Amino acid sequence: MSNGPRNPREVFFTFARIGLSGFGGVLFWLRRVIIQEKRWVTDEELLEGLAIGQILPGPNVYNLSFMLGHRWFGLRGAFAAIGGLLAAPLVILVCLGLLYKAYSNVELLQHALRGMAAVAAGLLLASAVGMASSLPRRLVPWLFMLVAFAGVGIMRWPLLYVMFVLGPIAMYLAWRQR
């Protein structure tokens, strides 16, 4: 990790900015701000945290934010990161819900919502490509990724079953390499 945030307030406002920028999908903005702009962590550190965040219960980006905040300032930093990430979007969501309740039958609104889904898919793809560029250039990790995608995405097997099969194999292979 390079230089980190100066205090929990900076963590809160940085994550609040990320939460506002990436409302509905913050991983792209989290990576852009925390790695590229602030240089608080590296790509590898973010990927490691994201991997841990994916196996913990709850949304992986919130788990990652909690871990990053805790890393910098303990429990205060963890709550600052989560609070910042959630505060503004929560207020906006409540206001949008009230507006949608009043104007849900307007056709223009329906078209706008469909367009926002396409934008979210594009941001997710851009984030995946950016993170994939820092993955090791070895066959085995890519093979695991393809097998996991085939199992969950194509064959529609439950993620838990795929993890129970691939997890021990991956741990064994990683152990053998050391």
C-alpha positions in Angstrom: 0.0 0.0 0.0 1.3 3.4 -0.8 0.2 6.4 1.2 -3.2 5.9 2.8 -5.9 8.4 3.9 -5.0 10.9 6.6 -8.1 10.3 8.8 -11.5 8.6 8.9 -13.2 11.8 7.7 -11.2 11.5 4.4 -12.2 7.8 4.2 -15.9 8.8 4.7 -15.9 11.6 2.0 -13.9 9.5 -0.5 -16.3 6.6 -0.2 -19.3 9.0 -0.2 -18.0 10.3 -3.6 -17.6 6.7 -4.8 -21.1 5.9 -3.6 -22.5 8.9 -5.5 -20.5 8.3 -8.6 -21.3 4.6 -8.9 -24.9 4.4 -7.6 -26.0 0.9 -8.5 -22.5 -0.5 -9.2 -19.5 1.0 -7.4 -16.7 -1.4 -8.1 -15.6 0.5 -11.2 -15.5 3.8 -9.3 -13.9 2.2 -6.2 -11.1 0.9 -8.4 -10.7 4.2 -10.2 -10.6 6.4 -7.1 -8.8 4.1 -4.6 -6.2 2.8 -7.0 -5.8 5.2 -9.9 -6.5 8.5 -8.3 -5.6 8.2 -4.6 -3.1 5.3 -4.9 -4.1 4.0 -1.5 -3.9 0.4 -2.6 -2.6 -1.6 -5.6 -4.6 -3.6 -8.1 -3.3 -6.8 -6.4 -4.4 -5.6 -3.0 -7.8 -4.7 -4.3 -8.2 -8.1 -6.0 -7.2 -10.0 -2.9 -9.7 -8.0 -0.8 -12.4 -8.5 -3.4 -11.7 -12.3 -3.4 -12.1 -12.4 0.4 -15.2 -10.1 0.2 -16.8 -12.6 -2.2 -16.6 -15.5 0.2 -18.0 -13.5 3.1 -21.7 -13.1 3.5 -23.1 -9.8 2.1 -22.3 -7.7 -0.9 -18.6 -8.1 -1.9 -18.0 -4.4 -2.5 -19.3 -3.5 1.0 -17.2 -6.2 2.5 -14.2 -4.9 0.6 -14.9 -1.3 1.8 -15.3 -2.5 5.4 -11.9 -4.2 5.1 -10.1 -1.3 3.6 -11.5 1.2 6.1 -10.6 -1.2 8.9 -7.1 -1.6 7.5 -6.5 2.2 7.7 -8.3 3.2 10.9 -9.7 0.2 12.6 -13.4 0.0 13.4 -13.8 3.8 13.0 -12.4 3.6 9.5 -14.5 0.6 8.6 -17.7 2.4 9.6 -16.6 5.5 7.9 -16.1 3.6 4.6 -19.4 1.9 4.8 -21.2 5.0 6.0 -19.8 7.0 3.2 -20.7 4.4 0.6 -24.3 4.1 1.8 -25.3 7.6 3.1 -26.0 9.6 -0.1 -27.3 6.7 -2.2 -29.7 5.8 0.6 -31.1 9.3 0.6 -31.3 9.4 -3.2 -33.0 5.9 -3.3 -35.7 7.0 -0.9 -36.3 10.1 -3.0 -36.4 8.2 -6.2 -38.7 5.6 -4.7 -41.2 8.4 -3.8 -40.9 9.9 -7.3 -41.3 6.5 -9.0 -44.4 5.8 -6.9 -45.9 9.1 -8.2 -44.8 8.8 -11.9 -44.3 5.0 -12.6 -46.8 5.0 -15.5 -44.9 7.6 -17.6 -43.5 5.8 -20.7 -40.4 8.0 -20.9 -39.4 6.9 -17.4 -39.6 3.2 -18.5 -37.2 3.9 -21.4 -34.8 5.7 -19.2 -34.6 2.8 -16.8 -33.9 0.4 -19.6 -31.1 2.6 -20.8 -29.5 2.8 -17.3 -29.4 -1.0 -17.3 -27.2 -1.0 -20.4 -24.9 1.6 -18.8 -24.5 -0.5 -15.7 -23.6 -3.5 -17.8 -21.0 -1.5 -19.6 -19.4 -0.3 -16.4 -19.3 -3.9 -15.0 -17.6 -5.1 -18.2 -15.0 -2.2 -18.0 -14.3 -3.1 -14.4 -13.9 -6.8 -15.2 -11.4 -6.0 -18.1 -9.4 -3.7 -15.8 -9.1 -6.2 -13.1 -8.4 -9.1 -15.5 -5.4 -7.1 -16.8 -3.7 -7.5 -13.4 -4.3 -11.3 -13.1 -1.2 -13.5 -13.5 -0.5 -14.7 -17.1 -0.7 -18.4 -16.1 -3.0 -21.0 -17.5 -4.4 -22.4 -14.2 -6.1 -19.3 -12.8 -7.7 -18.6 -16.2 -8.8 -22.2 -16.4 -10.4 -22.0 -12.9 -12.2 -18.8 -14.0 -13.6 -20.5 -17.1 -14.7 -23.6 -15.3 -16.4 -21.6 -12.6 -18.1 -19.4 -15.2 -19.3 -22.5 -17.1 -20.6 -24.1 -14.0 -22.5 -21.1 -12.6 -23.2 -19.0 -15.7 -23.9 -21.6 -18.3 -24.9 -24.8 -16.5 -26.7 -22.8 -13.8 -25.2 -24.9 -10.9 -25.4 -23.3 -7.5 -22.3 -21.2 -6.7 -21.8 -23.1 -3.4 -21.4 -26.4 -5.2 -19.0 -25.0 -7.7 -16.9 -23.5 -4.8 -17.0 -26.7 -2.9 -15.5 -28.5 -5.9 -13.1 -25.9 -7.2 -12.0 -24.4 -3.8 -10.1 -27.4 -2.5 -8.5 -28.1 -5.9 -7.3 -24.5 -6.1 -6.0 -24.6 -2.5 -4.2 -27.8 -3.2 -2.6 -26.5 -6.4 -1.5 -23.2 -4.6 -0.1 -25.3 -1.8 1.9 -27.4 -4.2 3.4 -24.4 -5.8 4.9 -23.1 -2.6 
